[in-house]
Amino acid sequence: MITVIVKYPEQEPLTQAITGPERLEELMEGEFEVAHDDHLEGILILVNEEVRGIKPHNFTIEADGSHDWVYGTAIFTAVEDGQLISLHDAQIALVQEYFAKTRAYK
């Protein structure tokens, strides 16, 4: 199991333990891509670009100085040696602060 943060549209982020890649695909409603936000160093954001315009928008990210919308569910995680790993307490706090300060809940 790994600890991730799941962010659904119009909801606060939830810390959740997941069992593996199959569960990620269920939560993401299909295949996902990896994104990042310049304000969340060391944290990856899993997004499903196929739901763009179909699912409700969730929040914006800033990557390399450009802003973009995330649609549908997003999952925050970390990677080490090519493997998804649990977020540690400081990373969880960073994501919570990120949403509390820069991304108003809808």
Phi, psi and omega per residue, in radians:
M1 nan 2.548 3.029
I2 -2.255 2.630 3.130
T3 -1.661 2.205 3.129
V4 -2.279 3.027 2.983
I5 -2.024 2.233 3.121
V6 -1.863 2.275 3.131
K7 -2.122 1.952 3.059
Y8 -1.648 2.634 3.089
P9 -0.971 2.440 3.058
E10 1.103 0.363 3.082
Q11 -2.331 2.751 3.055
E12 -1.257 2.675 3.102
P13 -1.132 2.501 -3.121
L14 -2.085 2.292 3.018
T15 -1.382 2.304 -3.034
Q16 -2.558 2.540 3.028
A17 -1.672 2.290 3.104
I18 -2.111 2.730 -3.028
T19 -1.609 -0.412 -3.131
G20 2.973 -3.024 -3.066
P21 -1.024 -0.569 3.130
E22 -1.087 -0.709 3.126
R23 -1.168 -0.630 3.077
L24 -1.050 -0.797 3.139
E25 -1.109 -0.634 3.076
E26 -1.103 -0.854 -3.131
L27 -1.112 -0.657 -3.086
M28 -1.477 -0.099 -3.121
E29 1.021 0.776 3.105
G30 2.298 -2.833 -3.121
E31 -1.205 2.644 -3.097
F32 -2.255 2.799 3.079
E33 -2.073 2.849 3.139
V34 -1.773 2.277 3.066
A35 -2.236 3.057 3.064
H36 -2.590 2.882 3.041
D37 -2.165 2.359 -3.106
D38 -0.991 -0.389 -3.089
H39 -1.560 -0.052 -3.079
L40 -2.166 1.185 -3.091
E41 -1.057 2.302 3.110
G42 1.461 -0.020 -3.123
I43 -1.999 2.322 3.098
L44 -1.805 2.629 3.124
I45 -2.076 2.105 3.084
L46 -1.554 2.234 -3.105
V47 -2.314 2.747 3.085
N48 -2.009 1.757 -3.098
E49 -1.184 -0.356 -3.130
E50 -1.200 -0.308 -3.133
V51 -1.640 0.048 3.118
R52 -0.989 2.158 3.134
G53 1.430 -0.195 3.127
I54 -1.756 -0.848 3.097
K55 -1.603 2.783 3.132
P56 -1.100 2.584 3.053
H57 -1.208 2.689 -2.995
N58 -1.993 -1.017 -3.130
F59 -2.902 3.039 3.081
T60 -1.838 2.654 3.001
I61 -2.086 2.728 3.051
E62 -2.087 1.956 -3.124
A63 -2.161 2.149 -3.124
D64 0.943 0.628 3.085
G65 1.495 -0.116 3.131
S66 -1.815 2.493 3.123
H67 -1.714 2.526 3.118
D68 -2.638 2.609 3.101
W69 -1.443 2.526 2.949
V70 -1.839 2.274 3.128
Y71 -1.917 2.592 3.107
G72 1.196 -2.760 -3.101
T73 -1.264 2.499 3.028
A74 -2.252 2.531 3.129
I75 -2.168 2.258 3.121
F76 -1.744 2.242 -3.115
T77 -2.626 -3.038 3.087
A78 -2.367 2.829 -3.134
V79 -2.289 2.453 3.040
E80 -2.420 2.210 -3.121
D81 0.910 0.705 3.089
G82 1.362 0.077 -3.132
Q83 -1.997 2.453 3.023
L84 -1.155 2.388 3.109
I85 -2.265 2.841 3.107
S86 -1.141 2.530 2.951
L87 -1.256 2.435 3.062
H88 -1.580 2.990 -3.019
D89 -0.957 -0.722 -3.127
A90 -1.143 -0.648 3.107
Q91 -1.206 -0.685 3.094
I92 -1.082 -0.777 3.108
A93 -1.093 -0.668 3.127
L94 -1.101 -0.760 3.123
V95 -1.158 -0.732 3.117
Q96 -1.088 -0.735 3.111
E97 -1.151 -0.686 3.105
Y98 -0.957 -0.828 -3.132
F99 -1.320 -0.627 -3.122
A100 -1.175 -0.627 -3.050
K101 -1.691 -0.663 -2.987
T102 -1.967 -0.270 -3.085
R103 -2.272 1.682 -3.136
A104 -1.099 2.376 3.071
Y105 -1.142 2.566 3.141
K106 -1.685 nan nan
